[in-house]
């Protein structure tokens, strides 16, 4: 089974919700803009845990600035798709 059908990136939705650009996230998280762009476009094949932590820290900083009451987690930016639900996506 092709693993690329088992996840879906939702980072673009969070960026829209927070009203920040991909570049602004990259700068704040100190990661390459191409990393953010690839994730938003669903082209990411591999991510370092350190990158995810930096990204989530930056997203939560923006969320606090905008007075969001919830914490943004990994589940907010990457959706796992169980094998038996692949057909639905």
C-alpha positions as CSV (number, residue, x, y, z in Angstrom):
1,X,0.0,0.0,0.0
2,X,1.2,3.5,-0.9
3,X,1.7,5.4,2.4
4,X,1.1,8.8,0.7
5,X,-2.7,8.0,0.7
6,X,-2.6,7.5,4.5
7,X,-2.2,11.2,5.5
8,X,-3.5,14.6,4.5
9,X,-1.8,17.9,5.4
10,X,-4.1,20.6,6.8
11,X,-1.4,23.2,7.4
12,X,-3.0,25.5,4.8
13,X,-6.3,25.6,6.7
14,X,-4.5,26.6,10.0
15,X,-2.5,29.3,8.2
16,X,-5.8,30.7,6.8
17,X,-7.5,30.4,10.2
18,X,-4.6,32.3,11.8
19,X,-4.4,34.8,8.9
20,X,-0.6,34.3,8.4
21,X,1.4,33.6,5.3
22,X,3.5,30.6,4.6
23,X,6.6,32.7,4.6
24,X,5.8,34.3,7.9
25,X,5.5,30.9,9.5
26,X,8.8,29.8,7.9
27,X,10.5,32.9,9.3
28,X,9.1,32.5,12.8
29,X,9.7,28.8,12.9
30,X,13.2,29.2,11.5
31,X,12.6,26.6,8.8
32,X,12.9,26.7,5.0
33,X,10.0,28.4,3.2
34,X,10.0,25.4,0.7
35,X,9.3,23.1,3.6
36,X,6.1,25.0,4.5
37,X,5.1,25.4,0.8
38,X,5.5,21.6,0.2
39,X,3.4,20.8,3.2
40,X,0.7,23.2,2.3
41,X,0.7,21.7,-1.3
42,X,0.7,18.1,0.0
43,X,4.1,17.4,-1.5
44,X,6.0,16.6,1.7
45,X,7.4,13.1,1.8
46,X,9.4,13.3,5.0
47,X,9.5,15.6,8.0
48,X,11.9,15.9,10.9
49,X,10.3,15.9,14.4
50,X,12.4,19.0,15.2
51,X,10.8,20.8,12.2
52,X,7.3,19.9,13.4
53,X,8.1,21.2,16.9
54,X,9.4,24.5,15.6
55,X,6.3,24.8,13.3
56,X,3.9,24.0,16.2
57,X,5.7,26.4,18.5
58,X,5.4,29.2,16.0
59,X,1.7,28.4,15.2
60,X,0.8,28.5,18.9
61,X,2.6,31.8,19.3
62,X,0.5,33.3,16.5
63,X,-2.6,31.7,18.0
64,X,-1.9,33.2,21.4
65,X,-1.4,36.6,19.8
66,X,-4.8,36.3,18.2
67,X,-6.3,35.1,21.5
68,X,-7.2,31.6,20.4
69,X,-8.3,29.5,23.3
70,X,-7.1,26.2,22.0
71,X,-3.7,24.8,21.5
72,X,-2.7,23.8,17.9
73,X,-1.4,20.2,17.8
74,X,0.0,17.8,15.3
75,X,-3.5,16.6,14.6
76,X,-4.4,20.1,13.4
77,X,-1.8,20.1,10.7
78,X,-1.6,16.4,9.7
79,X,-4.6,14.1,9.4
80,X,-4.0,10.3,9.6
81,X,-6.3,8.3,7.3
82,X,-7.0,4.7,8.6
83,X,-6.6,2.1,5.9
84,X,-10.3,1.3,5.9
85,X,-11.2,5.0,5.2
86,X,-8.9,5.6,2.2
87,X,-11.8,5.3,-0.2
88,X,-13.7,8.1,1.5
89,X,-10.8,10.6,0.8
